[in-house]
């Protein structure tokens, strides 16, 4: 088992995983996301796929790598003319959906630290013919944007992978305009969560190992200064017994399954005060 030791280790592992996903999907000419069989980064049988995007305006198959755990644009209240930022934008899936909402008068920025993902997203933007969607390389913990720059910040199953989540939310707060808001789909844990699962490097970079305890996640949002935090949707992610048995003995597997505990996808929004 590989144990995460530093924030730099975590970031490099995540970057390598998502560079690989982008490269494989480009070679295959299709999606093939984090939890597809060929990716192998979530563990067999763990699905992070949220609601399907196919029927949403702005959907582009090549941009959908099945890396999300929800549809944050569904609850984001995006309006024509808004300036929107998508964190961990990947191949551009949520950005293109957001573009249909902001219209020609708005702007959509995608932030990602994978050069391969960024190249894929920029190519997809050309296919869509969008001149007001752009993609920037950068770190969520130190965003290359001025303060008070965006009306809405989105993220889809990415903050759970950021080592310093407090810093990430502080940066979201900084770049939002007063009265602006975020809408994030993410992964959280609830109840006792075996440390062996959290320490598994593949699970961390794949999907679930970086999940924060739900109440702590909500408290972090409040401590950052956001108000009117609202949980719009929550869904349990089933971890198959075979995956649990790789990390726990049979008695602990049974105790984990019987407890009111687990991994959940959550979609939540919050506002920066005026």
C-alpha atoms as one frame of an Amber mdcrd trajectory, in Angstrom:
protein
   0.000   0.000   0.000   1.249   3.480  -0.865   0.696   6.147   1.777   0.342
   9.835   1.007   3.053  11.795   2.822   2.948  15.340   1.474   0.603  17.652
  -0.371   3.089  17.667  -3.247   2.875  13.870  -3.453  -0.910  14.014  -3.615
  -0.990  16.674  -6.313   1.549  14.827  -8.453  -0.363  11.566  -8.136  -3.650
  13.211  -9.078  -2.031  15.010 -12.007  -0.499  11.795 -13.348  -3.809   9.962
 -13.070  -5.804  12.619 -14.893  -3.121  13.168 -17.527  -3.401   9.449 -18.206
  -7.183   9.541 -18.421  -7.052  12.434 -20.898  -4.389  10.757 -23.009  -6.233
   7.419 -23.141  -9.540   9.068 -24.021  -7.847  10.995 -26.846  -6.266   7.862
 -28.266  -9.522   5.942 -27.962 -11.535   8.754 -29.538 -14.182   8.405 -26.833
 -14.788   9.078 -23.179 -13.441   6.568 -20.724 -13.514   8.370 -17.455 -12.151
   7.871 -14.026 -14.340   4.942 -13.208 -14.486   3.260 -16.582 -12.890  -0.215
 -16.685  -9.919   0.997 -18.744  -9.074   3.775 -16.316  -8.804   1.559 -13.267
  -8.444   4.393 -10.772 -11.538   3.975  -8.664 -11.366   0.278  -8.007 -13.593
  -2.322  -9.538 -17.281  -1.686  -9.048 -17.120   1.818  -7.594 -19.088   4.223
  -9.779 -18.777   7.969  -9.417 -20.987   8.741 -12.394 -23.678  11.249 -11.552
 -26.781  11.990 -13.557 -26.394  11.667 -17.352 -25.463  14.770 -19.325 -26.600
  13.606 -22.755 -29.883  15.519 -22.755 -28.370  18.807 -21.551 -27.885  21.662
 -23.992 -24.183  22.190 -24.651 -23.339  18.517 -24.218 -20.373  17.262 -26.239
 -19.534  13.568 -26.000 -15.794  14.156 -26.338 -15.889  16.482 -23.328 -17.656
  13.989 -21.055 -14.999  11.791 -19.445 -17.406  10.534 -16.740 -15.286  12.119
 -14.008 -18.080  13.869 -12.130 -20.352  12.869  -9.272 -23.249  15.234 -10.002
 -24.430  18.056 -12.250 -23.606  21.301 -10.409 -25.011  23.498 -13.206 -28.449
  22.081 -12.360 -28.569  24.069  -9.103 -26.104  26.877  -9.853 -28.613  29.572
 -10.835 -26.483  30.644 -13.784 -27.980  33.582 -15.690 -27.275  35.230 -19.062
 -24.235  37.496 -18.782 -22.748  35.746 -15.746 -19.015  35.162 -15.470 -18.568
  31.525 -14.423 -15.498  29.601 -13.249 -15.309  25.799 -13.313 -12.621  24.286
 -11.076 -10.954  21.125 -12.335 -12.623  21.636 -15.682 -11.175  18.559 -17.359
 -12.194  18.247 -20.998 -14.748  21.068 -20.615 -18.012  19.225 -19.978 -19.486
  21.528 -17.310 -18.042  24.613 -19.005 -19.958  23.936 -22.202 -23.203  23.345
 -20.333 -22.607  26.603 -18.433 -21.964  28.432 -21.719 -25.502  27.679 -22.880
 -26.754  29.403 -19.720 -24.545  32.510 -19.752 -25.118  33.047 -23.470 -22.983
  35.163 -25.769 -22.880  38.025 -23.244 -21.287  35.956 -20.471 -17.943  34.251
 -20.002 -16.911  30.809 -18.793 -13.418  29.970 -17.530 -12.147  26.489 -16.829
  -9.202  25.944 -14.462  -7.160  22.740 -14.551  -3.584  21.746 -13.772  -3.324
  18.979 -16.367  -1.827  20.288 -19.636  -3.220  17.298 -21.509  -6.720  17.970
 -20.195  -6.396  21.647 -21.076  -5.381  20.832 -24.646  -8.351  18.508 -24.964
 -10.730  21.143 -23.549  -9.434  23.862 -25.878  -9.859  21.583 -28.864 -13.405
  20.804 -27.752 -14.169  24.527 -27.397 -13.131  25.023 -31.019 -15.512  22.256
 -32.046 -18.327  24.007 -30.204 -17.454  27.368 -31.762 -17.439  29.158 -28.410
 -15.403  32.356 -28.309 -16.261  33.163 -24.703 -15.126  29.882 -23.119 -11.451
  29.687 -22.202  -9.235  27.357 -20.219  -6.415  28.308 -17.867  -3.668  26.211
 -16.302  -3.446  26.666 -12.552  -3.768  25.375  -9.002  -7.081  25.539  -7.151
  -5.169  26.444  -3.990  -3.632  29.495  -5.706  -5.889  30.545  -8.559  -4.480
  32.851 -11.257  -7.496  35.177 -11.146  -8.129  38.549  -9.465 -10.476  38.872
  -6.525 -14.176  39.523  -7.159 -13.938  38.205 -10.727 -16.806  35.688 -11.003
 -20.533  35.510 -10.367 -20.574  31.716 -10.009 -17.939  29.081  -9.239 -18.603
  25.455 -10.186 -16.753  22.233  -9.434 -17.612  18.594 -10.071 -15.911  15.962
  -7.917 -12.625  17.867  -7.644 -12.364  19.582  -4.230 -12.159  16.141  -2.596
  -8.840  15.684  -4.431  -7.353  18.988  -3.231  -4.979  18.472  -0.276  -5.677
  21.840   1.405  -9.449  22.177   1.178  -9.520  25.194   3.483  -7.227  27.009
   1.098  -9.376  25.940  -1.866 -12.528  27.395  -0.311 -10.647  30.555   0.663
  -9.661  30.966  -2.988 -13.249  30.368  -4.124 -14.351  33.084  -1.690 -11.651
  35.445  -2.978 -12.474  35.151  -6.688 -16.251  35.396  -6.224 -17.920  38.787
  -6.482 -19.794  39.988  -3.370 -23.183  38.316  -3.566 -21.793  35.641  -5.881
 -22.072  31.955  -5.114 -20.585  28.543  -5.703 -22.303  25.263  -6.584 -20.183
  22.172  -6.090 -20.751  18.457  -6.529 -18.262  16.555  -4.414 -17.611  13.437
  -2.378 -17.922  13.304   1.402 -17.797  10.595   4.024 -20.228  10.053   6.867
 -19.573   8.068  10.005 -16.495   5.989  10.795 -14.351   5.619   7.683 -11.518
   3.054   7.774  -8.128   4.726   7.558  -6.875   1.976   5.243  -9.268   3.173
   2.555  -8.220   6.797   2.975  -4.560   5.890   2.614  -4.943   3.937  -0.607
  -3.233   6.036  -3.300  -5.339   4.718  -6.176  -8.561   5.489  -4.357  -7.294
   8.969  -3.485  -6.438   9.901  -7.055  -9.339   7.993  -8.490 -12.316   9.241
  -6.599 -13.030   8.652  -2.956  -9.949   8.492  -0.735  -9.767  12.256  -0.258
 -13.353  12.568   0.921 -13.860  14.799   3.971 -16.341  14.024   6.734 -19.660
  15.601   5.779 -20.154  17.777   8.843 -16.568  18.965   8.683 -17.047  19.850
   5.020 -20.106  21.948   5.831 -18.288  23.565   8.741 -15.375  24.452   6.480
 -17.748  26.271   4.137 -19.204  28.230   7.055 -15.776  28.999   8.526 -14.660
  30.392   5.165 -17.393  33.013   5.425 -20.024  31.671   3.060 -23.687  32.051
   3.984 -26.937  30.327   3.037 -25.241  26.977   2.414 -27.765  24.569   0.904
 -27.413  20.840   0.234 -29.400  20.218  -2.936 -28.779  16.519  -3.390 -27.008
  13.660  -1.636 -26.511  10.107  -2.896 -24.717   7.140  -1.352 -21.890   5.547
  -3.330 -21.828   1.823  -2.792 -18.407   0.276  -2.157 -18.530  -3.439  -3.071
 -17.541  -5.966  -0.449 -14.643  -7.130  -2.589 -13.072  -3.670  -2.426 -13.572
  -3.418   1.329 -11.961  -6.832   1.835  -8.738  -5.548   0.273  -8.351  -3.208
   3.247 -10.369  -4.703   6.121 -10.821  -8.098   7.720 -14.256  -9.736   7.538
 -15.375  -8.521  10.947 -14.506  -4.928  10.098 -16.193  -5.226   6.698 -19.388
  -6.352   8.399 -19.180  -3.570  10.996 -18.604  -0.989   8.246 -21.575  -2.210
   6.234 -23.894  -2.250   9.240 -22.916   1.199  10.464 -24.660   4.346   9.309
 -21.553   5.273   7.416 -20.267   5.485   3.905 -19.242   7.624   0.975 -21.732
  10.069  -0.529 -21.883  12.407  -3.482 -23.223  15.784  -2.471 -24.237  18.901
  -4.410 -24.092  22.063  -2.324 -24.167  25.807  -2.852 -23.204  28.812  -0.748
 -23.046  32.622  -1.114 -20.390  35.234  -0.504 -21.940  38.052   1.530 -22.557
  41.417  -0.120
